[in-house]
Amino acid sequence: LPALSRRLKCRVLSEMGPMEQHSFMSQFRFFDSITAISGMLKPYKSDQRRAKIKEELSKIQLPPQAPYLPTNPNCQVVAIDLNSGTPMQSAAKVPILVTFITAPYIGIDIHFIQM
């Protein structure tokens, strides 16, 4: 499945123009940077994790083309609620819950059509 996913991603990217590719990569870098916080929390004690999440979230910059929410492409992320970062319970990992401040968005497809 991972190999198939990589091939599919390459195929999708090859069909995009330079602006679409840049937007796509920027979108994934942004959410990857948030997801990466979870991995760096493992060595911290439970009572230290919330502060570490806030510290790491404060380092993340929104890309110039604000990302849309993957779960709702009609909402664009305009900010991260730094105080919302909460470590969740898991035996093997430290998943986090983060609240995004959003605004209505016309959607990524219409955005590029209008450009």
Beta strands, then each sheet from edge to edge (+ up, - down):
strand 1: 68-69
strand 2: 72-80
strand 3: 86-87
strand 4: 96-97
strand 5: 100-104
sheet 1: 1+ 2- 5+
sheet 2: 3+ 4-
end
